[in-house]
Amino acid sequence: MASFVSLLCYHGYTAHLFICDNIKDIIFLGLLFGALNASMASEFGMGASLSFSQILASLPEMFLWSWSNLFLFTLHNQRSASAISEDKINKPWRPLSAGRISPRQVRMLIYCMYPAIFAVSGTMGGAAPCILEAISCLWYNEWNGASNPLLKNLLNGVGFACFFAGPLEVATDNSVLCGDMKAFMWLLVLAGAISTTVHAQDFRDIEGDRVSGRKTVPLLIGEEKARSALAVGIIGWTALSCWFWDLGSAERPWLSCIPACVAGTIVVWGFFWNKTPVVSFIVGPMAIIAVALRLWSRYLQRRNLSATDYLALVALVLAESALSVFLAAGFSAGVGLFVPAQLLWAAANSCVKASILYLYMDIFPNKAFCRLCYGTLFITAAYFTMVLIETFALCKPVQYNWNKSIEGHCSGANIAYLLAGIVNLTIDTFIVVLPMPLVFNLQLILSKKIAVAGMFSLGALISDLTYTVTPGAIYSILEPTLGVVNACLPTIKPAITELSRAVTFHGTKRSSNSGGNYSSGLSSRKLNRKVKGNLTRDFERLDDEFALHEVHIDRNSDVGFTSDDHKSSIRSLP
């Protein structure tokens, strides 16, 4: 019995080694896509929206669909002689290169997996994505689809779309082609975005690909053109996604282009100015601007600062301090700055987490939800304590942390860093997922639900690279600084609205001064009562773009607007 269990564990671990590289970017993303979209399936015409408990009950079947299809793909992808030779150098732990399984056994597994995946999709759902994924898998791995860089990117996009669609169909038991095909159209957008931007992963190994003779987009069209295409793709697909979900407004549709322009600008700057400090010089001011907009929004709302605001301020100070120390450490090879950098980084991250959790409790004052938030706060405090102890307890004497010229030693450093990273990632993931059930139960239209969920999910995009090398140390400052931005995003709408109103009014007033006729835009508003009293400059700001002292009421109940030496009148709506 013991030998059977050990044999089962051995082969189970072998199967895990085949897919472990893709758990995060294929299985996890597919499950997240399926779960979130299943919670609003009625908006897609894919049946009734699933509750949180129904989604949890569907997760095992969704996981089985994703795992089985991914396992088949990796069997095809890793079994060729060239793949085994390359893995012996780059990834020697993979099953074939490590000798845990033979190519003949892999071939037999492939023959068994096709009936298995068709049986799974036939009984649980997701048959069409399964068939399409099987065809693209064969084309990519067996029919030389990967040899053409453009076709390779296209097949990557199709494959990712299938891994998104499969779990969604399993959860809802409906096809993405149901209803008005909105889910299918959204998957096409995602497939297009991935197909035209997936070559970003090729930039890190251009020299290796050139030596090995592998054809990639940067080598095919040139690195500069490939980077330009990536930047244009990010801007274009982000803008298209905002338009698809109607994230702008009728009065200010240009607002939906702001995230696209910001994302594209950062990509272009980072690619063409190949200096790692650029990242830090961008995200530092971003955090300051975000906190300033947050405080201005509180002022406009006439609200006192609360715990979440004070924590955001503390996080900003700590993040900017950590940024300065990380830059100094990067330029001076980290001499004498490891301990303060690590402590400031951990403190800033903990304050960001606490600020977000207190904001959650302000938005959703549900007792059960608040208990979850307080529990997460306790775990966050324990995490910071763990980092504090780890910093001073690993090396003896403590001075050996920053002075390797003296006698001393550090024990268990790698395990401690790995454990701290896992705990940090787990807390971040839980904080991202925590409000989602409440968000999707709000009485909002679909586009607003997606906007709110996306805003709360920004933290999931923040990756922390290792401190061991200078670029990694500089890039790792993204986590606390972008965390500050993320913590401020849900609170800055009043300031953004005020800014856009000022820009709109300034542009309209300039047009009036130069053209003579003023277009007030009041025709779309209903005025339910007449304005009484004196119109003075003490009441210049209302919830619109017009100063009150410039509005006049005539005897015919027309609403007029005076501007310098001319005026225009608009009849009030009944």
N, C-alpha and C positions, 0 to 999 in steps of 0.2 A: 504493500500500500504506500509506504514511504517513497519507494522508487517511482511509483506511478505519479505521485504528487510532485516529486522533484522533476520528473520528465515533463509534466504538464507545465510547471513553472518555467522550465527551460524554453520550451517552444512558445509559451505565452510571451516571455521576454524577447524572444527572437522576432515575433510578430510586431511587438512594440517598437523594436529598433528599426523596422522597415518604415514606420510612419511617424516616428517621434519628431522629425524635423518639421512636419507639417501640421502638428496638432493645433498650434496656435493660429496659424494663418488660414487653415482650411476647415478643420473640424470646429474649432471654437467660434470662428466667424460665421460659419454656416449655421450652427446652433443658435447663435445670437440673432442672426437675421431671421431665421425661422420663428423663434420665440417672439420677438418684438412684432413682426408682421402678423403672426397668428393672433396676437392680442387685439388687432384691429382688422381682422379678416373681412368684416362686413364692408369696410371702406373699399376693399378690392373686389367685392362681389364673390368672395370665396367662402360663403357661408357665414354662420354666426361667429362673432369674435369670441376667442377663447379666454376664459378666466385664468388667473394665475395658477390655481390648482390644476386646471385642465392642461396648461402648458407644462407644468412639472410632471404630470402623468404621461405626457407625450415624449418627454426628453429621452427615455431609454430607446424608444423606437427611432427617434430622430438621430440619436448617436449611432445606433446600429446601422442605419442607412449610410450615414457619412463615413463611418469606419470601414465598412465592407467595400465601398466604392474607392475610398482612398487606398486601402490595402491592395486592391487589384491594380491600381495605377502604379503604386510603388514597386510591385512585383515586376511589372513590365519595364519600368524606368531603370531599375538597378540590376537587371539580369544580363545585359550585354557585356561582352568582353572589355570594351572600351570603358564602360561605366565601372566595372570591377577594378580595372587598372587605375583609374582616376581616384576611386574611393580608397584604394590602398595607400594613397599619398595624402589625400585631403580628409577622408572620413574612414579611418581604418576600423572603427567600431561597427560599421554596417555589417549585417549578417553575412553577405556573400564575401566581402573582402576579409572578414574575420574568420571565415571558415565554419561558421555555425550552421550553414546550410549550403547545399550544392546547387549549381545551375539546373541540373536535372530535376531536383526536388522542387525548385521554384517553378519549372515548367509544368509539373504535375499539379502544383497548387493553383496555377493560372487556369488550368482546365477545370478544376473543381470550383473556382471562385465565380466563373460566369453563371453556372446554374444557381449558385448561392445568391448572387446579387439580384438576379431576375426573380428568384423566389421571394426575397425580402421586399423588393419593390412591388411585386405583384400582390403580396398580402398586406403590406403596410401602407403602400402609396408611393408616389414619386417614380412611376414607371417610365414616363417620357424623359425626365432628366437623367434617369439611370441609363436608358438606351443611348441618348445623345452623348453622355459622358463616356460610355464604353466605346462609341465610334471615335470620339476625339482622342481617347486614350490610345487606341490602336493606331490612328493616324499619326499622333505625336511620336510614339515610341517604336512602332513596327514598320510604318510606311514612310519613314524619313521626314515627317512633318517638322521635327525639331531642327533639321539641317538648314531650313530656310528661316532666317530671323524674323521676317515679317509674318510668315505663316505660323511660326512658333508663338509669336505674341498673340495672334488671333486665336489660336487653339487654347492658349492660357486663359484668355478672356472668356471663351465659351465654357471651359472647364470650371472656372470659378462661378460663373452664372449657374451652372448645373448644381454645384455644391451649395449654392444659396437656395435654389428652387426646390431641391429634393427634401430637405427638412421642413420647409414651409408646406409642401404638399402632404407630407406625412402627418404633420400636426393638424392641418385643416381637413384632410381627406378630400381635397378638391384640387383641380388643376389650376395652374397659374393662367391658363387661357380662359377661365370662367369670367362671367360678368362682362365688363367693358374692357378686359385685358389690360387693366392698368398695372397689375403686378408684372405681367409679361413685358410691358413697355419699360417699366422701371428696371427689370433685369437686363433688357437690351442696353439701357443707358449704362448700367454697371459693367456689362461686358465690353462695351465700347471704351469706357474709361480705363479699364484694366488693360485692354489690348493696346492702347496707344500710350500708356505710361509705364507698363511693366518693365520696359527696358531700363528703368532707373537702377535695377539691381545689377546691371551689367557694367556700370561705371567703376565699381570697386575692384574689378578684376580684368581691366582692359589689357594690361601687359600679359597676364597669364593666358587670356583667351587668344591674344596675338601669337604667343609662342606655341600654343597647342593647336593653332589653326582653326579654332572654333569661330564661326561666323555669328556676330552679334550686330545689333543696330548701330551702336557707336562705331564699330569697325567698318560697317557697311557704308554709312553715310557721313562718317566723321563725328568726332566727339562734340564739337561745337554745335553742329546742326542737331545732333541727338539731344543735347541739353536744351536747345531752343525749342525743339518739338515737345519735350517733356514739360517745359514751362507753359507753352501755349496750351498743351493738353490739360494741365491742371487748371488754368484759368477758364478755358472753354467748358470743360465738363463740370466744374463747380458752378459756373453761371447757369449752365443748362439744368443742373440738378435743382438749383434754387428756383428757376422758372418752372420746372416740372411740378414741384410741390407748392408753387405759388407762395413763396416765402416773402415776397415783397409786399407792397401795398399799392392800392390804386392811385393814391396821391403821390407816392414816392417810389416808383418801381425800381429806381436806380439803387435803392438800398440793398436789393438782393445781389448786386454785383460787388459789394464791398468785400465779403469773405473771399470771393474769387480773386479780386485784385490784390488783397493782402497775401493770400497764399502764393499767387504767381510771382509777386514782387520778391518775397523771401526766397523762393526757389531760384529765380533768376540771379539775385544778388549772391546767394550762396554758391551757385554753380560757376558764375563768371568771375567772381572775386574769391578765389580759392584760398581764403584765409580763415582758419577756424575761429579767431576772435570775433569775426563778423557776427557769428551766431549770438555771442554774448552781448555785443553792442546793439543788437536788434531787440532781444528779449528783455534786456534791462529797462529801456525806456517804455516798452510795451506794458510791463508790470506797473510802472509809475503812472502811466496814462490811465490804465484800467482802474487803479485805486482812486485817482483824481476824479474820474467820471463817477465812480461810486459815491464819493463824498458829495459831489455836486448834486447827484440824484437825490441823496438824503436831504440836502438843503432845499431843493425844489419841492420835495414832498413834505417839507416842514416836519421831518421825523428826527427824533433823537437817535444818536448812534447806539447800536446794541452790541452784544457780545460778538456777533459775527463780524461786525465792522471793525471793532478794536482788534480782533484776531487777524483780520486781513491786513491792518496797518502793521501789526507786529511781524506778520509773515513777510510783508514787503521789506521792512528794515532788515530782517534776517536774510532774506533772499538776495537783496542788493549787497549786503555784507559778504555773503557767501560768494556772490559773483566776483567781487573785488579780490577775495582771497584766492578763488580758483584761477583767475587770470594771472595774479601774481605767482601762484604756484606753477602755472603752465609756462610762464616766461622764465622762471628761475628753477625749473626742473623739480618743483615741489619742495625745495630745501626749507625745512623748518616750518612748513605750513600745512602739513598733513592733518594734524590734530584739530586746529581751528577750522579748517575747511570741512572736515567730516562732521564736527559738532554743529557748525552753522547750517550745513546742508540738512542734517537730520532735524534740527530744530525748526527750520523753515518749512520743511515738508510736513512736520507734525502740526504746525500752526495752520497751514493751508488745509489739512484734513479737518482740523477742529473748526475752522471758519466755515467750511462747506457743510459740516454736520449741523452746526448751529443755524445756518441758513435753511437747511432742510426742516429743522424743527420750527422755524419761523413761518415757513410756507405751509407745512403740513403738521399742524398741532394735534396730531392723533396720539393718544396715550401709548398705544402699543408701538407705533412707529418711533415715538420719542424714546421709549425704553431701548429699542434697537440702536438708536443714535447714541444714547449715553453708553451703552455697552461697547460700541465701536470707539467712542472717545476713550474709554478705559483701555482698550486694546492698543490704541494709538499712543497713549501715555506710556504703556508698558513697552511698546516698540522703541520709543525714544530712550527709555531707561536702559533697554537692552543695548542700544547703540552706544550709550554713554559708558556702560560697564565694559562693553567690548573694546572701546577705544583705549581704556586705561588698564585693562586686565590682561590683554593678550600678550603684551611684551613686558619683560622684566629685565632691567628696570624700565620705568615708564619712559625715560629719556631715549631709550632705544627706538621708540616710535619715529623720532625725527633725527636721531644721530646714530647712524650705523657704524661709526668709527669706534664706539665704545664697546666693551664686553656686554653681551646680552643675547637674548633669544626671544622669538615669538612662536608660540605654539597654537595650533588649531586656527590660524588666521583664515585660511581658505574656506574651511567649514563654517566659521563664524560669519564671513562675508556672504557666503551662499545662503545661509539661514536668514540673515537680515534681509537679503534681497527677496527671498521667497515670501517672508512675512510682509514686507513693504508692498510687493506686487499683489498679494492676497487682499490686504486692506484696501488698496486702490481699487481693485476689481469689485470688491464688495460695496464700496462707497458709490461707484458708478452704477451698479445694479440696484442698490437699495431703494431709490425713489421711483424706479420704472413702473412697478404695478400701480402706484398712486397717480403717476403722470398719465398713464394710458386709461385711467378711469375718470379723468377730468372731462367735463362737458365742453370739449373744444373740438373744432374741426380738425380733420386729419393733418393738414399742413402745419397747424399750430402745435399739435401733439408731437409731430416729428421734429419741429424746431426746438421745442422745449427739451425733448429727449436728447437731441443732438447737442444742445447746450450743456446739459448735465453730463454728457458722455465725453466731453472734450478731454477729460483726464485720461481716458483710455488710450489716447493717441500719444501720450507722453512716454517716451522710452528713456531709461536710465542706462547709459553705457558705463563700463568700468572706469575707475579712476586711474588705472595702472598706467595709461599712456596719456600724453598731453592732449590730443584731440578728444579722447574719451572724457578726460577730466573737464575740458571746456564744454563739450556737448552735454555732459551730465547736469549742468546747471539749468538746462531746459526744464527739468522736473519742478523745482520750486518756483522758478519765475513764471513759467506757463501755468503752474498751479495757482499762482496769485491771480493771473488773468482769468482762469477758469472760475475761481471763487467769486470774481466780481461780475462776470457776464450776466447772471440773472438779475442784477440790481441796477444796471446802468441804462435801462430803457428811457427813463425820464430825461437824462442828460442827452442821449442820442436824439430823442424827439425834439428837445429844445434846440440842439445844434442844427438839425435838418430844417426846423421851422425858421430859424434865423437865416440859413442859407437860402431857403425858398423865398422868404420875404425880401431879402436883400436883392436877389436876382429879379424878382417881380417889380420891386420899386425902381431899380435901375432901368428896366424896360419901360416903366411908366414915365420916368423923367425924360427918356429919349424919344419915346413914341407918341406921347400925348394922351392916349387912352389907357386906362387902368383896367385890367381884367382881374377882378377880385376873387373869383372862384366861389362866391357865396351862393351861386345858383343851386348847388347841390346840398345846401343846408336848409333845414326848416327852422323858421323863426316863429316860435309859438306864442310870443307875447311882445308887446312894445317895450322899448327901453324908456325908463323914466329917470328923472333926476339930472343933475348937472354932470356933464362929461368932462372930467378934469384929468390931468396927467398923473393923479394919484392912483388911477386904476388903469394903467397902461397894459398890463399883461393878463390876458385871459387864455383859455385853452384853444387859441387859434393864432393865425399869423398877423392879426391886425391890432394896432394900438387903439384903445377904446376912444381916446380923445379925437381921433380922426374920423369917427363914425358919426353921422348926423341922421336925424329922423325928420322927414318932411310931413306935410299934412296928409299926403296921400298914402301914408304908411309905407313909403318906399324906403328901403335901406340904402343909404348913400355912403360913398367913401371919398374923402377929399384927399388930394395929394398935391401939395404946393399950390399952384394957381389954377388947377383944373379939378373937376370932379366927375364921377360917374355914379349912376344910380341903378340898383337892381331891385326889381319888384320882389317883395317877400313872398315866399311860397305859402299857400293856404294851409 
